[in-house]
Amino acid sequence: MAGNGSFASKSLPRHLVRGGIGFGALIAAFALLPVAGPVSLLLAPVGLLALRGCPVCWALGLAEAISMGRLKRTCMDGHCELTQAP
């Protein structure tokens, strides 16, 4: 998770770029096996680093990045509500 308790990047374009690099590197790592051999597996850590180690967490972050600024959570007296931001 990011330092602010969120899975999302600071902006949607940045999050999508991280996903493109991450999933692209993971796919290339295995797609290039017949051509480059086991050396192509060196791309797998690059992909996981771009996805911050977890493809599912990246997907959760995508949902957070899309909803960022549209939803607001307010908590009072131990009760929290999720409402649309003004």
Number of C-alpha atoms within 10 A of each C-alpha: 14 11 6 7 7 14 20 24 18 12 12 18 11 13 21 15 12 19 21 15 17 26 19 15 23 22 15 17 22 18 14 15 13 9 10 12 12 12 11 18 19 14 19 19 16 19 25 18 15 22 23 18 15 15 16 10 16 23 16 14 21 20 14 18 22 13 14 15 11 12 13 13 10 10 9 7 5 5 7 10 9 10 11 10 10 7
